[in-house]
Amino acid sequence: MSLSEMGLAALVAPVEVERFFAEYWEKQSLLIPRDRPDYFAGLLSAADVDQVIAFTRPKFVDSGAFTREESRAKPFVQGWLADRQMQEGAKYADIEELHRVYTQGKTVIIMTMQRRWLPVARLCRNLEAVFHCPVHANMYLTPKGAQGFDAHFDPHEVFVLQLEGSKHWRLYESARDLPLIDERFETPKDRLGPPRDVVLNPGDLLYIPRGHVHEAFTSEAPSLHLTVGVNVYRWADLLHEALDDLARRDVRLRESLPPGGLASTQAAAVLKNQFQELLAAVTQEASIEGAVQNLGTQFFSQLPALPEARFTAPPETDGIDADTVLEKSAGVVCRVIESPGWVEIEFPGGRVGGPPKIASALRFVASRERFAVRELPDSLGQEGKLVLARRLVRERLLRGVLHSASKK
């Protein structure tokens, strides 16, 4: 398996993906020790960190940590993208400044590695293709005998990839079943029962469901790991989109509350009948199709195209014929959007559209990872199949694999 193909199946192997979803996803943590230090080779190494710092210029909030009168309030420094809204005094730290605080015992955290390092970006995109929600990755470089964060839980699903060194983890019970995105850990960890202690070595993986409390620290060796966060969409998000979609069509949901309607419990009682009527309208008239499309738009709008030599010569398409085997390009996530008189397939970096008669072909392309051109729906006709296939290759949604479908 090439590094560009690393996705969920590789992360949880040898556990099958179906078993992972049935037994672990959102339920319990999973430790996968591998005794394979090179399992994540090529993803990110300590030797790459200098380049990440020098060329992506993370911006740090706690600028006092870099002064000679060092602030010891936090055991870590945290670098963000430059476009993040940050408090006054944030600074760009160079390699030497970060190395100095690292040797003084602070964990160096670089956020949003999927926007800084191509192999990490490809991994996150492959996971986004599975989960259809945003995926981010943060780097943790911890010196020996140090701890970055105290015990906490995350409001997103977490995969920990141990890249170099080793790290000790304490895994506690869930403090909050499937927390919302803005919920934070407030339960003292001594109320969670005894922790499970595990050690991650290079090549190992740890999955931690959201809401499960954890903490990590090093002992005799430094550690480099990636935390990959899956920012799931919840049923509450889909219901919100359905309500918003209905409000655009039903004026009753756009009317204001009566003056003084929030003043007391008695006022709430006055609102109850109309509230129940509106709930009934939502139940009967809300559109699951509109909600899915709106949430999909939210997801796809934040997916940038991955670097793939777009400024080189465009792909050659003249040789594509009915027997040519095509597959989706690396890092492609796509969806089909249908509207009156028009249909299009959307993917990071582009859209290809046309009349409704090509809808079945676009749905076919979206649902398949690999196919021969002749397998496209016959409604297009032979020439139409070739025109669409060549267009999708030029737009880099697809790429040619084999000329003959009979080859393996």
N, C-alpha and C positions, 0 to 999 in steps of 0.2 A: 504494500500500500504506500503510495506517495504521500508526502506531507500535505499536499493540496487536497487530498481526499479524506483527511482525518476529520471525523465527525462523531456523532453520538455513538455509533457502533464501536468505533475504535476506543473511545473514552471508557466505555463500560465493559469492554471485552475482558475476560471471557463470558461475562454475563450477557445473555441474549437481550436485545432491546425490548422484546415483548415481555420478558420476565422483569426487566428493570421497571417498566411502566406499571406492571401488575403488582409488584411487591415493594418497590422502593419510592417511586416518584410521589412526592408530597406526603410520604408516610414515614420513612425511616432512613437513617444514614446508611451509606454503603462504603466500605473500605475495600479497595482492590490492590493488594500488594502484588508486585510482579517479579521482583528480583531481575529487572531489566533496566539498568541505568540509562540505556540509550533509547528507551521507548519514545520519549518526546524529543529526540535529537533533531535539531534543525528548527525547532519551534522558537526558542529563545534561550540564550545562555548568558552567564555573567560577563562573558567577553563582549556581548552585544550591548550591554547596558550603557557603556560610554557613548555609543552611536545614538541610542535612544535619547539620551540626555542632550548631546551636542546638536542633533539635527531636528528634534521635535520640540525642544525648549519648553519643558514643563514649567508651569508657573505655580509657585508655592505660597500658601497663605501665611504660614508661621515664619515670616521673614526674620524674626528675632532669633530663631534657631541658628542662623548663619552668622551672627555677630560674635565677637570675641567674648562679650558678656552673655554667654549662651543661655537662652530660656530653656529650663528643664521641665516645663509644665507638661509637655507631651513627649512620649517615648518614640515618636515617629515624625517624619516630614512627608507631606502629601502633595504631589505635583499634578496639576490639572491642565486641561487644554487652555490656551490663551483666550479663547472666546467665552470662557465661563465668567459669569458675573462674580467678582470677588471683592472682598473688603480692601480698603485702602492699605497700602503697605505691602501687598503681595509682590513677589519678585521672581525673576528668572535666576535660578541658581546654576552655576557652571559645574563642570565635572569635579574640580578640586574642592569646591564648597560642599558638594554632596558627599564626596569621599571623606571629608573631614568629619561631618556629623555622623556618618556611618561608622567611622572608627571610634567615635565617642559613644557608640552604643545605640544610636537611633536607627529604627527601621526606615528604609527609603521606599516609599510607595509611589508608583507612577500609575495614574489612572488612565482609563480609556486607551489601553494598548491596541485595541482594534483600529484605532485611528493613527497609530504610530509605526506599526511593525507588520509587514505584509503576511508572514506566516500565521500570526495571531489573528489578523483580519480574516484570513481564509477559514480558519477554524471557527470563528464566530459566525461567519456567513453560512458555513455548512450546518451549524446548529440552528441558525435562523430558518434555514430551509426545512428543518424538521418541526420546529416549535411554532413558526410563524409569529414571533414576537421579538422585540429587540434583545440582543445579547451583547454584553460588554465583558471586558477582561481587564483586570488590574494586576500589576506586578508588585510583589513584595520581596524586597531584598533585606534580610534580617541578619545582623551580626551575631556571633555566638553569644550565648548567655543573655538574650534579650527577648522582649515581648512587645509586639506592636500595639494591639488592642486588648482591652480587658474583655471579660466575658460579655457576649452580646448575641443577638440573633439578627439575621438579615431578612428583609421583606421580599427577597427574591430567591430563587433556587440557586444553589452554589455547587460548582465543580472545582475542586482544588487539584491542580496538576503540579506535583513536586518535580522540579526541573534539576536542581542541584542541591547538595547538602541534605540535611535531614531536619525535620521539625516535629515537635511533640504537640499533640492535639488533645484537648479534653472536650468530650462531647456529652452534653447534658440533655435532659428531657426537653420536650417542647414547652416553651413558656407561653406560646400563643398559637393556637391552631390556625395556620394559613393566614398570617397577618396581612392587613392592607399595606399599601406602599408607604404610608406616612406613620405607621405604628413603630414604636421603639421599645426596646427591652427595659422593663421597669421592675421585674420580679427578682429579688435577691437570689443569687445562684444557690445558696444553701437550702432553699426551699425546693430545689429541683431534683434532689436525690443525688447519690454518688455518681460521678462522671465515669464515662468510659474513656480510658487512656489508650491512644494509638500513636504510632510513630510512622511518619511518611518518609520514605527514601526515594531517590531518583527513579522515575518511572511509575511511581505509585499514584493512585487516584483516590480521592475522598469526595463523596457526594453528600451534601447536607441540605435537607429540605428547609424551606423558609419557616421561620418561627422556632427552629431548634437552636438552643444556645450552645455556643462553642467559644473556645479561646485557644491560642497557639503560642508556643515559645520555643526557642532554641536552647541547646545546652553547650556541648563542646565544639560544635561545628556551625558555621553560618548556613543560611538557607536562601534559596531562590525558588519561589513558586508563583504560579498564576492562579488567581481566583477568577473563574468564569461565571458570570451572573446571568441567569435566564430570567428576564423581566416579563413574567407571564401576564397575559390578559386574563382577567377574571370574568366570571359570569356577570358580576356587577358592572363591569365595563361594557359588556355587550348589551345589558339591559339599559344602561345609561344612553348608549348610542341609539337604541330602539326608541327610547323616550324622546330624545332630541329629534330624531327623524319624524316621529309623530307630531311633535310640537310645531314643526314646520308646515304640517298639513292640517292641523286641528287648532283653530283659533282659541278654543276654550283653554288649552294649556298655555296660551300666551297671555291670557288675561291676568291682571294684577290681583293679589290678595286684597280683601277688603281692608280699609283703614282700621288700624288697631287689631288686626287679625292675629298678631303674635304676642298680644299683651298678657294672656293668662291661659290657664287650662280651660276656663269657661269659654274663652274665645275659640280655642281649639275645638270645643264641642260644637260650636256654631258652624265651623268649617267642615265637620265630619261628613255630612251628607254629600256635599259637592266633591269632597275628596274621594269618597267611595264611588261616585259616578265617574270620576276621571280615571280611577283605577280600572273600572270595568271597561272604559273606552280603550285604555292601554292594552288590556287583556285581549280585546276583540279586534283591535285595529292596528296594533303595532306590527311592523314588518321585520321579520327576521332577515329577509334579503337585504333590506336597507341598512339594518344594523351591521350585518357582516361586511357589507361594502364600505360603510363608513369607518369601521374599525380597521378594515384592510387598507383603506386610504391612509389612515394614521400610521400604520405599520410601514407601508411601502414608501411613504414620503420621507422617511428617515433612513432609507437604505441607499448609500452611495454606491456607485459602480466601483468595483475593485480595479486597481491598476493592472492592465493587461496589454501593454504595448499598442494602444489605440493610434498612436501617431506613426506607426509603421504602415507599410502598404496594406490595403484592405485585403481580406481573405479572397482567394481565388474561387469563383463559383461556377465558371463555365463548364467545368468537368463534372458537375453534379448531375446525376441522372436518376432514374427510378430505382436503381439498385444501390445507390449510395446510402451508407448507414451514417446517421447523424446522432449526436448526443448533445445534451445541454452543456454549455460552457461552464468551466469551474466557477463556483460562487454565484450561480444564477438561481434566483427565486422569482417565480412569476405567478401571475393570476390573470384571469380573463374577465373583462368588464363588458357587459352587454347593456346597451341602451337602445331606444327606438331608432332604427335606421342605421345603427353603427355598432361595431364590436371591435375590441382591441385586446391585445395581450400586453401586459405591463411587466417590466422587469427593471432592475437597477440600471439606470443609465439610458433607458429608452422605452418606446412604445411602438407597436406596429398594429395598424388598424385597417378596417375595410368594411364592406357591406355585410349584412347579417348572414349571407350564404357561406361565409368562411368561419362562422362561429364554431361549428363542429370540429373543424380542422384545428383551430386555436385551442379548443378544449382538449383535443387529442395531444397536441404538443405540450400543453401544461401538465398533463397527467403522466407523461412518459419521460424516462431518463434517456432512452436510446430507442431508435426505430429506423427502419428503411423508408426512404421517400415514398415508395409505392404503397406503404401501409397507411398513409394519410387517407382520410375518408374520401370515397369515390365521388362524392358530391362536387369536389373541386374539378374533376377531370384530370387527365394526365398532364396537360400543359399547366393547369392551375396548381397542381402539386409542385411542379418544378419552380414556378414563379415564387410561390410562398416559401419553399425551402431555401432557395437562393437568397431571398430577401432576409430571412431570419439568420442565415449565416453571415451576410454582410453586416447586419446589425449586431452580430456577435452574441445573440441569444443561443444559437446552435453552432456546432463545429463538426466538420467531417471527421469520421473515424475510419471507415472502410469503404472501398468502392463497391464491393460485392456483399450483399446481405448473407451470402452463404459462408463467408469467412468468419472464423472465430478468433 
